[in-house]
Amino acid sequence: MWRDPEDLKENSAWSTAAPEQEVDGLRPQTTVCFYADEHFPPRAVELLRSVGAAVQTAAEANLLGQPAHAHAAHALQRGLALFTCDRDFLDDGQFPLPHSPAIFVFQFGEGTPSDIRRAFRCLAPVLAAAPLHTARCKVDAGRDCWTERFHQADGVKTRTRRLWHGRLQQWVA
């Protein structure tokens, strides 16, 4: 069932920062930089840049046509969060959490600006949880909810969250 995080006793292990109400959930002052691989749509890059996000694309990094591991290594070496639509990045066998950059795998549906904005709603709460240049996390973000997996000293933690009528909610089994 969906519950408000403040109703959960275990929420102390997680940040419950409320998402910003901007166009895609980013704070304009954010210092997080993103790397968009070749599977990430240009329309989504334009939307991120329109709110002041620093985004490097695979073309700008001269990594077009390179394997997924090259994109992950590039992002990790530079402290960038990797943005992609390639679901292979969710495979822990290929990209184990402790040895990967922060990875956001988006599902934009039809790819309309509205779909992209809805998927980007995961950004503010996840960015509030940990500094991404040191974080080891994977986020599987769709239009209606997202799943976050963080590698922490005591192991990997997973949670599923969504925005519902302007309120952040967490799935509780």
C-alpha positions in Angstrom: 0.0 0.0 0.0 1.1 3.6 -0.6 1.9 5.5 2.6 3.3 9.0 3.4 6.9 8.6 4.5 6.4 10.6 7.6 3.9 7.9 8.7 6.6 5.2 8.6 8.8 4.4 11.6 11.7 3.3 9.5 11.9 6.5 7.6 14.9 7.7 9.6 17.1 5.7 7.2 15.9 7.8 4.3 15.6 11.4 3.5 12.0 12.5 3.2 12.7 15.9 1.7 9.7 17.2 -0.2 10.2 17.5 -4.0 10.4 21.0 -5.4 7.5 22.2 -7.5 9.6 23.3 -10.5 9.1 22.0 -14.0 11.0 18.7 -13.4 11.8 18.6 -9.7 15.3 20.2 -10.0 16.4 23.0 -7.8 18.0 25.6 -10.1 20.9 26.0 -7.7 21.8 22.3 -7.8 25.5 21.6 -8.3 24.9 18.0 -9.5 26.1 17.4 -13.1 24.6 14.8 -15.3 25.9 12.7 -18.2 23.4 11.6 -20.8 24.4 8.6 -22.8 23.4 8.1 -26.4 20.1 6.4 -25.4 18.9 9.5 -23.6 16.6 11.7 -25.8 17.7 15.1 -26.9 14.3 16.5 -25.8 15.0 15.4 -22.2 18.5 17.0 -22.3 17.0 20.3 -23.5 14.4 20.2 -20.7 17.1 19.6 -18.1 19.3 22.4 -19.5 16.3 24.8 -19.6 16.1 24.7 -15.8 19.8 25.2 -15.4 21.1 21.7 -15.0 24.6 21.0 -16.3 24.4 18.1 -18.7 27.1 16.5 -20.8 26.0 14.3 -23.7 27.7 11.3 -25.1 28.3 13.3 -28.3 30.0 16.0 -26.4 32.2 13.4 -24.6 33.1 11.7 -27.9 31.6 8.4 -26.7 29.0 7.8 -29.4 28.9 4.1 -30.3 30.9 3.1 -27.2 29.8 0.2 -25.0 27.7 0.8 -21.9 30.7 0.2 -19.6 32.5 3.1 -21.3 29.6 5.5 -20.5 29.5 4.2 -16.8 33.3 4.6 -16.4 33.2 8.2 -17.9 30.4 9.2 -15.5 32.1 7.6 -12.5 35.5 9.1 -13.2 34.0 12.6 -13.4 31.5 12.3 -10.6 28.5 12.6 -12.9 25.1 11.0 -12.5 24.4 8.8 -15.6 21.1 9.4 -17.3 19.9 6.8 -19.8 16.9 4.9 -21.1 19.0 1.7 -21.5 17.6 -0.8 -19.0 20.8 -2.9 -19.1 22.2 -0.4 -16.6 19.9 -1.9 -14.0 21.7 -5.2 -14.2 23.7 -5.6 -11.0 25.8 -8.3 -12.6 27.1 -5.8 -15.2 26.9 -2.7 -13.1 27.2 -3.5 -9.4 26.1 -0.7 -7.2 29.4 -0.3 -5.2 31.4 0.2 -8.4 29.0 2.3 -10.5 28.1 6.0 -10.7 24.6 7.2 -9.7 22.5 5.7 -12.5 19.0 7.0 -13.5 17.2 4.8 -16.0 14.1 6.7 -17.3 11.0 5.4 -19.0 9.4 8.4 -20.8 6.4 6.6 -22.2 5.4 8.5 -25.4 8.3 10.9 -24.9 6.1 14.0 -24.7 7.4 16.9 -22.6 4.7 16.1 -20.1 5.9 12.4 -19.9 9.5 13.6 -19.4 8.6 16.1 -16.7 6.6 13.4 -14.9 9.5 11.0 -14.9 11.9 13.7 -13.7 9.8 14.1 -10.5 12.1 11.5 -9.0 15.1 13.9 -9.1 14.5 16.2 -6.1 13.8 13.5 -3.5 16.7 11.3 -4.7 19.1 14.2 -5.0 18.1 15.3 -1.4 19.0 11.8 -0.1 22.7 11.8 -0.9 25.4 13.7 -2.8 25.5 11.9 -6.1 29.2 12.3 -6.6 29.7 9.9 -3.7 26.4 8.1 -3.9 26.0 4.6 -5.2 22.5 4.4 -6.3 20.3 3.2 -9.2 16.9 4.8 -9.9 14.4 3.2 -12.2 12.1 6.1 -13.0 8.8 6.0 -14.8 6.0 8.5 -15.2 4.0 7.4 -12.2 6.6 6.2 -9.7 10.3 5.3 -9.2 12.3 2.7 -7.5 15.5 3.8 -5.7 18.3 1.4 -4.7 21.1 2.8 -2.6 24.3 1.0 -1.5 25.0 2.0 2.1 27.6 0.7 4.6 25.0 -1.7 6.0 24.0 -3.1 2.6 21.6 -2.2 -0.3 18.3 -0.6 0.5 15.4 -0.4 -1.9 12.3 1.7 -1.8 9.6 2.7 -4.3 8.1 6.2 -4.2 5.7 8.3 -6.1 4.1 11.7 -6.1 0.4 11.5 -5.6 -1.7 14.7 -5.6 1.4 16.7 -4.7 2.4 14.4 -1.8 5.4 12.1 -1.7 4.4 8.5 -0.9 6.3 5.3 -0.3 5.2 1.7 -1.1 4.9 -0.5 1.9 4.2 -4.2 1.5 
